Amino acid sequence: MNRLKAILFILIFTVSSILSKPPEIYKKAYDEYKIKNYDKSIELFNHFIDKNSKSIYLGNSYFWLGMISKRKKNLEEAEIFFLKTVNSSNKWKYADAYIQLDMIYNSRNDSEKSIKVLKEILNLRKEDKNLVSDEKLERVKKRLEKLEGSKKHNYDASKKGLDDIDKLSKKDDDKSINKLSLKGLSGKKSNKLAGVEEEKEKKEKLLNKNNNVNKDNSLSRGVKILKEEDSNEIKNDSNSEKVINNVKSSSKEERTIFSNKEAPIYNNFSILKRKYKNLKGYLKIKILVTKNGSVSRVKVLKSVWSKNIGKSFEKYIKKIISKWKFTVDEIKDKEEYIREFKFK
């Protein structure tokens, strides 16, 4: 009997060791990150994510991709990766991701969201003290007190606390490589930040019933893009311009060309966002246009989504764009356009 117990113990220990040991490609990706070879690190992390969608290191991978985006000053992309981190199964990087989200919300002077993510760190500590160190906990409490004590949400008053917390996050090595424990660090995927990501919606007005919204109403996983009476932002061409005021383009003239065509895309995204409250995304697309004004090719250059449903919406966007038509005056002999969409 004792011999059987010994064999069982060895078997469990061996399996646990195998599961907790990070794959080689993950270690290589992290090594590239440490020497600031970010492009290579991104490539390896993305490859790891594609091949290991169930790995306990998935959340860590999203976290380091978020740190790279932050260092490249792309805070919107970084936010998406940190949100993915806190929705992954392994909770080891939750606290650090929440801290980075706090930094991002601080840069936007959004104290309400900062308070919510900091409180999530306190909840993590209650759940398992191994997830939040004593030092980090004290820093978070001090910053939270300053934020909640400032009725005017004066971020300057609490910036020192923010910097202190960030230093703790930055000096943390990838502890999972040496210290990751399978016990207590993983759980079911959650959506705790649904409230954090909810934006205050503007008052909505009824759409003109004749508004030409594309009738393709199919999305995978049962989600439908419906022709609805939606926001006043696409009521006419001038309001459509406001919808894409955050989208980069080479000139005001180009924005005018595309605004009316892009409006249904943003309209349908607003419908989708109602179902997935914290859905965000960034999409960079190359559009090749023939001389007669039809679209010959639509190629995705870069794509980042906070939820998998974004990939389905991405296919829908490509389908819409492929049907666009341009007049000769609009394209002016230009055969290639780069469009950037920011969904938030």
C-alpha positions in Angstrom: 0.0 0.0 0.0 2.8 2.4 0.9 4.5 1.5 -2.3 1.4 2.4 -4.3 1.2 5.7 -2.5 4.8 6.4 -3.3 4.3 5.7 -7.0 1.2 7.9 -7.1 3.0 10.7 -5.4 5.9 10.5 -7.9 3.4 10.4 -10.8 1.6 13.5 -9.5 4.8 15.4 -8.9 6.1 14.5 -12.4 2.9 15.7 -14.1 2.8 18.9 -12.1 6.4 19.6 -13.0 5.7 19.1 -16.7 2.6 21.3 -16.6 4.3 24.1 -14.6 7.4 24.2 -16.8 7.1 26.9 -19.5 7.4 25.8 -23.1 10.7 26.6 -24.8 9.1 29.1 -27.2 7.6 31.0 -24.3 11.0 31.3 -22.6 12.6 32.5 -25.9 9.9 35.1 -26.3 10.5 36.4 -22.7 14.3 36.4 -23.2 13.8 38.6 -26.3 11.6 40.9 -24.3 14.3 41.2 -21.6 16.9 42.4 -24.1 14.3 44.8 -25.7 14.2 42.9 -29.0 10.5 43.7 -29.0 9.6 42.8 -32.6 11.1 39.3 -32.2 9.4 38.9 -28.8 6.0 39.9 -30.3 6.5 37.3 -33.1 7.4 34.5 -30.6 4.6 35.4 -28.1 2.0 35.4 -30.9 3.3 32.1 -32.2 3.1 30.7 -28.7 -0.5 32.0 -28.2 -1.6 30.5 -31.6 -0.3 27.1 -30.7 -1.1 27.0 -27.0 -4.5 28.5 -26.5 -5.1 26.5 -23.3 -1.7 27.0 -21.7 -1.4 28.4 -18.2 1.1 30.8 -19.7 -1.4 32.4 -22.0 -2.2 35.3 -19.5 1.5 35.9 -19.0 2.0 36.1 -22.8 -0.7 38.7 -23.1 0.8 40.7 -20.2 4.2 41.0 -21.9 2.6 41.9 -25.2 0.8 44.6 -23.3 4.1 45.9 -21.8 5.7 46.0 -25.2 2.7 48.0 -26.6 3.0 50.4 -23.6 6.7 50.9 -24.2 5.8 51.7 -27.8 3.4 54.3 -26.5 0.4 52.4 -28.0 -1.8 52.6 -24.9 -5.0 51.5 -26.6 -3.4 48.3 -27.8 -1.7 47.8 -24.4 -5.1 48.1 -22.6 -6.5 45.3 -24.8 -3.7 43.0 -23.9 -3.9 43.7 -20.2 -7.7 43.1 -20.3 -7.0 39.8 -22.0 -4.5 39.0 -19.1 -7.2 39.5 -16.4 -9.6 37.4 -18.4 -7.2 34.4 -18.8 -7.4 31.3 -16.6 -4.1 31.8 -14.8 -4.2 34.6 -12.2 -0.5 35.0 -11.6 -0.3 38.2 -13.6 -3.7 39.7 -12.7 -2.3 42.1 -10.2 0.4 43.4 -12.5 -2.1 43.8 -15.3 -4.5 45.7 -13.1 -1.6 48.0 -12.1 -0.8 48.7 -15.7 -4.5 49.4 -16.4 -4.4 51.9 -13.6 -1.5 53.6 -15.2 -3.4 53.8 -18.5 -6.5 55.1 -16.9 -4.4 57.6 -15.0 -3.1 59.0 -18.3 -6.7 59.6 -19.3 -7.7 61.2 -16.0 -10.2 58.5 -15.5 -10.2 58.0 -11.7 -13.4 55.9 -11.7 -11.8 53.1 -13.7 -8.5 53.4 -11.8 -10.4 52.8 -8.5 -12.2 49.8 -9.9 -9.0 48.0 -11.1 -7.2 48.8 -7.8 -10.1 47.3 -5.9 -9.7 44.2 -8.0 -6.2 43.9 -6.6 -7.6 44.0 -3.1 -10.0 41.2 -4.0 -7.2 39.1 -5.4 -5.3 39.5 -2.1 -8.4 38.2 -0.2 -8.6 35.3 -2.6 -5.0 34.3 -2.3 -2.2 36.2 -0.6 0.3 34.7 -3.0 -1.2 36.7 -5.8 -0.4 40.1 -4.3 2.7 40.7 -2.2 2.5 42.6 1.1 4.5 45.5 -0.3 2.4 45.8 -3.4 -0.8 45.6 -1.3 0.3 48.5 0.9 1.1 50.7 -2.1 -2.2 49.9 -3.7 -4.1 50.8 -0.5 -2.3 54.2 -0.3 -3.0 55.1 -3.8 -6.6 54.0 -3.5 -7.1 56.1 -0.4 -5.8 59.2 -2.3 -8.0 58.6 -5.3 -11.1 58.0 -3.3 -10.3 60.9 -1.0 -10.1 63.4 -3.9 -13.6 64.4 -4.9 -12.2 66.3 -7.9 -10.2 63.3 -9.0 -7.0 65.3 -8.9 -4.5 62.8 -10.2 -1.5 64.9 -9.4 -2.3 64.3 -5.7 -1.9 60.6 -6.1 0.8 60.4 -8.8 3.5 59.5 -6.3 1.6 56.4 -5.2 1.0 55.5 -8.8 4.7 55.7 -9.6 5.6 53.6 -6.6 3.2 50.8 -7.6 4.5 50.9 -11.2 8.1 50.5 -9.9 7.0 47.3 -8.1 5.3 46.0 -11.3 8.4 46.8 -13.4 10.9 45.2 -11.1 8.9 41.9 -11.0 10.6 39.4 -13.2 8.5 36.8 -15.0 8.1 34.9 -11.7 6.0 32.2 -13.4 9.2 30.8 -14.9 10.6 29.9 -11.4 7.7 30.2 -9.0 4.5 29.3 -10.8 2.3 27.1 -8.6 -0.6 25.2 -10.1 -2.5 25.4 -6.8 -4.7 28.4 -6.3 -3.4 30.4 -9.3 -5.9 29.3 -11.9 -9.6 29.4 -12.3 -12.4 29.8 -14.8 -12.3 32.8 -17.1 -14.1 35.7 -15.7 -15.4 39.0 -16.9 -14.8 41.2 -13.8 -14.0 44.2 -15.8 -17.3 44.4 -17.7 -18.3 47.3 -15.6 -14.9 48.9 -16.0 -15.1 48.9 -19.7 -18.6 50.3 -19.9 -18.6 53.8 -21.4 -21.2 56.4 -20.7 -23.3 56.3 -23.9 -24.5 59.4 -25.5 -28.3 59.9 -25.8 -29.3 57.9 -28.8 -31.6 59.2 -31.6 -33.5 57.2 -34.1 -31.8 56.5 -37.4 -33.4 57.5 -40.6 -35.3 54.4 -41.6 -33.7 54.6 -45.1 -30.2 54.6 -43.7 -28.3 52.1 -45.8 -26.9 49.6 -43.3 -25.5 46.5 -44.8 -28.0 43.6 -44.5 -25.5 40.9 -44.0 -26.5 39.9 -40.5 -24.4 36.9 -39.8 -21.6 36.5 -37.3 -20.2 33.3 -35.8 -21.2 32.2 -32.3 -24.8 33.2 -32.8 -24.1 37.0 -32.9 -26.0 38.9 -35.5 -25.3 42.3 -37.0 -28.8 43.7 -37.3 -30.2 46.6 -39.2 -31.2 48.7 -36.2 -32.3 52.2 -35.6 -29.0 53.2 -33.9 -27.0 56.3 -32.8 -27.2 59.8 -34.1 -23.6 59.6 -35.1 -24.4 58.1 -38.4 -27.5 60.0 -39.2 -25.9 61.9 -42.0 -22.6 62.4 -43.7 -21.4 65.1 -41.4 -22.1 63.1 -38.3 -20.4 60.1 -39.9 -17.3 62.2 -39.9 -17.5 62.4 -36.1 -17.6 58.6 -35.8 -14.1 58.3 -37.2 -12.5 61.3 -35.7 -10.1 59.1 -33.9 -9.1 57.1 -37.0 -5.8 58.1 -38.6 -5.7 59.0 -42.2 -3.2 60.7 -44.5 -5.5 63.7 -45.2 -8.8 65.3 -44.5 -9.7 64.7 -48.1 -9.3 61.0 -47.7 -11.4 61.0 -44.5 -14.2 62.6 -46.6 -13.9 59.9 -49.2 -14.2 57.1 -46.7 -16.5 58.5 -44.0 -19.8 57.6 -45.5 -18.6 54.2 -46.5 -17.2 53.5 -43.0 -20.3 54.7 -41.1 -22.1 51.3 -41.2 -19.1 49.5 -39.8 -19.0 51.8 -36.8 -22.7 51.6 -36.5 -22.7 47.8 -36.4 -19.8 47.8 -33.9 -21.9 49.9 -31.5 -24.6 47.2 -31.8 -22.1 44.5 -31.1 -20.6 46.4 -28.1 -24.0 46.2 -26.4 -23.7 42.5 -26.3 -20.0 42.5 -25.3 -19.6 45.5 -23.1 -15.8 45.5 -22.9 -15.2 44.7 -26.5 -12.4 46.9 -28.0 -10.3 46.6 -31.1 -7.7 48.0 -33.5 -7.6 47.1 -37.1 -5.2 48.3 -39.8 -6.2 47.4 -43.4 -4.7 47.8 -46.8 -7.3 48.4 -49.6 -6.3 48.0 -53.3 -8.6 49.8 -55.7 -8.8 49.3 -59.4 -8.9 52.1 -61.9 -12.6 51.6 -62.4 -13.3 52.1 -58.7 -13.9 48.6 -57.5 -11.9 47.0 -54.6 -9.6 44.3 -55.8 -8.1 43.2 -52.5 -8.5 43.8 -48.8 -5.6 42.8 -46.6 -5.4 43.0 -42.8 -2.0 44.4 -41.7 -2.6 44.5 -38.0 -5.4 43.2 -35.8 -5.9 43.3 -32.0 -9.2 42.5 -30.3 -10.1 42.2 -26.6 -12.4 39.3 -27.3 -12.5 36.5 -29.8 -15.8 37.8 -31.3 -13.7 40.6 -32.7 -12.3 38.2 -35.3 -15.7 37.4 -36.6 -16.5 41.1 -36.8 -13.1 41.6 -38.7 -14.3 39.2 -41.4 -17.5 41.1 -41.7 -15.6 44.4 -42.1 -13.5 42.8 -44.9 -16.6 41.7 -46.6 -18.1 45.1 -46.4 -15.0 46.9 -47.8 -14.7 44.4 -50.6 -18.0 45.7 -51.9 -17.1 49.4 -51.8 -17.2 51.4 -55.1 -15.4 54.6 -55.8 -15.8 57.2 -58.5 -12.9 58.2 -60.6 -12.8 61.6 -59.0 -12.7 60.1 -55.5 -9.7 57.8 -56.1 -7.8 60.2 -58.3 -5.6 57.4 -59.8 -4.5 56.3 -56.3 -4.7 52.5 -56.2 -3.7 51.8 -52.6 -5.2 53.0 -49.3 -4.3 52.2 -45.7 -7.2 52.5 -43.3 -7.0 52.3 -39.5 -10.0 51.5 -37.4 -10.1 52.1 -33.6 -13.1 50.5 -31.9 -13.6 51.5 -28.2 
